[in-house]
Amino acid sequence: MSHRQLAPRVLQVFPTEKVRSALKTVFDNNVQRFGGGRMGAINGCKPGGAPDRTTVQSEEFWTGVSYALAANLLQEVSSRTFLSAAVSPCVSEPILHCRTC
């Protein structure tokens, strides 16, 4: 059951298809293009999918960013594929992805 079915009166600020399209774009560029999709979500990505190298933070993979992306994808798209690709690396691999913490 989706969140919209559970709470049908929740104000929808943006059109559903635009939200889904934006989330899919972020997933494709910030998760799938790096480390074979096994590293989580990179913080910064330029249009076209190149990593944003203007700051150290934009080149990092933060667990919270990956969890937030996965939660939004799960809520809006309802696909476990996104959840495992965005979150699994953060909890299963002993790699420090954050140099600025």
C-alpha positions as CSV (number, residue, x, y, z in Angstrom):
1,M,0.0,0.0,0.0
2,S,1.5,3.4,-1.0
3,H,1.7,6.4,1.2
4,R,-0.9,8.1,-1.0
5,Q,-3.4,5.3,-0.2
6,L,-2.6,5.6,3.5
7,A,-2.9,9.4,3.6
8,P,-4.9,10.5,0.5
9,R,-5.4,14.0,1.8
10,V,-1.7,14.8,2.0
11,L,-1.0,17.9,-0.1
12,Q,0.9,17.0,-3.2
13,V,3.2,20.0,-4.0
14,F,4.8,18.7,-7.3
15,P,3.3,16.5,-10.0
16,T,4.0,12.8,-9.4
17,E,5.5,12.2,-12.8
18,K,8.0,15.1,-12.4
19,V,9.0,13.8,-9.0
20,R,9.5,10.3,-10.3
21,S,11.5,11.5,-13.3
22,A,13.8,13.7,-11.1
23,L,14.4,10.8,-8.6
24,K,15.1,8.4,-11.5
25,T,17.6,10.9,-13.0
26,V,19.4,11.3,-9.6
27,F,19.5,7.5,-9.2
28,D,20.8,6.9,-12.7
29,N,23.5,9.6,-12.5
30,N,24.4,9.6,-8.8
31,V,24.2,5.9,-8.0
32,Q,24.4,3.8,-11.1
33,R,27.3,5.6,-12.8
34,F,29.8,5.2,-9.9
35,G,31.4,1.9,-8.8
36,G,28.9,-0.1,-10.8
37,G,26.1,1.2,-8.7
38,R,27.6,-0.5,-5.6
39,M,28.8,2.6,-3.7
40,G,25.6,4.5,-2.8
41,A,24.8,8.0,-4.0
42,I,27.6,10.4,-4.8
43,N,26.7,13.8,-3.4
44,G,27.3,15.9,-6.5
45,C,26.9,15.2,-10.2
46,K,27.0,17.6,-13.1
47,P,24.4,17.5,-15.9
48,G,25.3,14.6,-18.1
49,G,26.6,12.4,-15.2
50,A,30.1,13.6,-14.6
51,P,31.2,13.9,-11.0
52,D,31.2,17.4,-9.6
53,R,34.8,18.0,-8.5
54,T,34.4,21.6,-7.4
55,T,34.3,20.6,-3.7
56,V,35.5,17.7,-1.7
57,Q,32.0,17.1,-0.3
58,S,30.5,16.7,-3.8
59,E,32.8,13.8,-4.6
60,E,31.8,11.9,-1.4
61,F,29.3,9.2,-0.7
62,W,27.4,10.0,2.5
63,T,25.2,7.3,4.1
64,G,22.5,9.8,5.0
65,V,22.2,11.1,1.4
66,S,21.9,7.5,0.1
67,Y,19.3,6.6,2.8
68,A,17.3,9.8,1.9
69,L,17.4,9.0,-1.8
70,A,16.4,5.4,-1.2
71,A,13.5,6.4,1.0
72,N,12.2,8.9,-1.5
73,L,12.5,6.4,-4.3
74,L,10.8,3.7,-2.3
75,Q,8.0,6.1,-1.4
76,E,7.5,7.5,-4.9
77,V,8.4,4.6,-7.2
78,S,7.9,1.7,-4.8
79,S,10.8,-0.4,-6.1
80,R,13.1,-2.5,-3.9
81,T,15.7,-2.3,-6.7
82,F,16.4,1.3,-5.8
83,L,16.5,0.5,-2.1
84,S,19.1,-2.2,-2.4
85,A,21.3,-0.2,-4.8
86,A,21.2,3.0,-2.8
87,V,21.4,1.6,0.7
88,S,23.2,-1.8,0.7
89,P,26.7,-0.4,0.0
90,C,26.4,2.0,3.0
91,V,25.7,-0.8,5.5
92,S,27.5,-3.8,4.0
93,E,31.0,-2.5,2.8
94,P,33.6,-1.4,5.3
95,I,34.6,1.6,3.2
96,L,34.8,5.2,4.6
97,H,33.1,7.4,2.0
98,C,33.3,10.6,3.9
99,R,36.5,12.7,4.2
100,T,34.9,15.8,5.5
101,C,33.0,14.4,8.5
